[in-house]
Amino acid sequence: HYHRIRVPRFAVVPAGRKLRRKPARLEYPLIVKSQVEQASLGIAEASLVNNDEKLAERIEFMHANVGTSLILEQYVDGRELYVGIMGNSRLQALPVWELEMRRLRSDAPRIATRRVKWNLKFQERRGVEIGPARSLPPDVERLLVKTTKRLYRLLQLSGYARADFRLDAEGRPYFLEANPNADIGYGEEFAEAAEAAGIDYEPLLDRILAIGLRKR
């Protein structure tokens, strides 16, 4: 926010601390997630809360089962987009990728839960796919790439990373998080986006290694 990059409003709840009502500066719905965990650990449909009772329940559950400090984050209901990037001083952003969930229940929140990310049967049943962002306005795509490069430098990242965004109803991108160790496995979104940019898998690994060696 200090650097004029749009981020959701949030508050931190330290591990073990109870909270009976939301902070005054936040509005429902909120998403409750670990401050430090990754791979959607602790993220489920119940992570999205709409009142004080559900908020207190989810905080208690997360402290008991995950055990970390938590973030209460303003929920941005919209498209979820990923931008891969690599380099040190000279940066290359990859094509914008998107998480799509085509057959969710009408009342289900569109969030990357643990099942959405890792349960293959659930992915098939609910039409979960990650691929090129379709019908993305050129100005939004340019802003995503420009913002990702700024974030990369501001956070002093190197080698490769991935930035995650949400678009609100007005098409404005909100920065959610940076992944400095994004999955570069074959067939995963980083490698697939690189292939779309004309970089096959083995040359991609060669390039990442070369970038890392130059940094040293």
N, C-alpha and C positions, 0 to 999 in steps of 0.2 A: 504494500500500500504506500509506503514511504517513497518508493521509486515509481509511483503512478502506474502500477500494474494491478489490474482489478482482481481482488481476491474476496472470497466469501467472509463475512464477519464470523468471528469465532470466540470461544472462551475455553480456557483450560481448567480441568478438574483434576487436582493432584490425586495420586493413588490413595485409596482408602477414605477420601473425603466424601461425605454425603452431600447431596444437593436436593432440596425439596421443590425448588421452583427455578425457572430459567432466569438468567441474568437479564436485567431490564433492557439492555441494548440489543438483545437478540429477539427475533420473531420466529414463531413456528411456521413451517416444520423445520426441525433440526435433525441432523444426522450425528449419531454418537459413535465415535471411533477411537481406537488407540492412538496415542500421540507418537508412538515409536514403532509399532509392529508393521508388518508388510504382508503382501499376498492376501489381502482381505481377511486376515485373521480377526474374528469377532464381528465381521460384517454380515448381517442378515436383514431380512425384511423388518424385523423388530428394531433395527438400528435407527430407522426413521420414525421420529416421535412427533406427536401433534399436541400434547398437553403435558402439564406438570407431573401427573401421575405416571404416565408412560416414561417420561424422562427419568424420574427417580428410579423406576424399576430397571430401566436399561443401564443406568450408571451402576446400580448395585450388582446387576448381573455381570457387567464387564469387569468390575473390580474383583469380583469373586472368581471369575473364570479366565480372565486375561491378566489382570493384576498390574496394569500399567496406569500411568496418568492418561486422561482422556481429553479429546477435543470435542466440543459441542460446536458444530459448524452449520451455518445457514445453508439449507438445502437449495441447490440450484437445479430446477427441474428442466432438463433439456438434453441436447445431444452430448455424448461423451466422446472427446477427441484426444488423440495422442499424436505428439510430434517427436520423432526420433531425431537425434542430432549427434554429430561426431566431429572431433577436431580439438585443437588446443587454442591456437591464435586464429587460424583460418578455419571457419566453421562451415559445415555442410548440413543443412536441414533436409530431412527425408519427407516424402509426401505425407500429407495428413491422413491418419488412419482413424477409424471410428468403430466403437463397440455398439452393435445393434442387437436388440432383443425383440424379435418380431412377434412372438406368440406368448407373451406374458399375460397373466390375468389382467383384466381391465383395472382392478384395484391394486395391483402389485406395484411397488415403487421401482422405478427404472434405475437401479443401482447395481454396481458390480459386487454382488455378494460372494461369499465363499463358493456357493454352488455354481453361480454364474461363471466363475473363473476356472473351477477345477473339476466339476462333475460332468463328465462327457454325456451321460444319459440325459441329465437336465438340459444341457446345451442343445442337444438334438431335439428334445421335446419342446423347448421354448424358443427355438429359432435363434440361438445366440451365435453371432458371427462377428468376426473382426476383420475389416477390410478397408479399402479406400473410401474416404469420405465422399459421399455422393451429393451432387447439387449444392456444393458449398460455395457461397458467393466469393468471387475473387478477392474482394477487399477484406473479407474475414480470413481467408486463407493467408493473405499477405500479412495481416496483423498477427496471426498465430505464429508464423515463421519468425517475424521480427521480434515478437515477445519472447519466443523460445530462445533465440540467440541472446537477448538481453538477460534473461534469467540465467542462462548458462554461465555468462560472465559474472553476473552479480553474485551467484552462489559459488563461484570459483571452481566450477566443475572442469573435468578434463577427460580426454579419451572418448567416451560416448555416454549418452544419457537419453532419457525420454521425459518429456513434460506432458502432464495430463491436464486437460481443460474440460469445462462444461460451458455450453452456450445457453444463455437464458432465452426467454421468450422473444426478446428483441434482437437476438443474434449477437449479443455481446459475450466475448469469452471471459470466463473466470478461471484463473489459475488455481488448480487444486494441489498439485505436488510435483516435485521433480524426483525421478528415479535414476540415481547415479550408477546403479548396477542393473539396468534394465535387462530382461531376459533376451539373450542373443541366440537362443537355440534355433535350429533349423525349423522353419515353419511358423515361428512366433512372429508377433507383429513387427518387431524391429527389422528382422531379416526379410520379411515379406515386403515391408516398405522400401528397404534398400534395393530389393530385386525390381520393384516398380520404378526405381530411379536408375535402373540399368546396372546394378552392382550384384553379381551373382554371389552365392554364399561363401565359397572359398576365398575369392578376392575381398569380400567384406571382412572376414577374419584376418586376412593378411593386412588390410588397411588399419584395422583396430590395433593390431600388434605393433605396426609401424608407428602409429600415433603415440602409443604408450611408450615405446622406446625413445622417440624424440623428446617426450616430456622428461624422461630421466636425464 
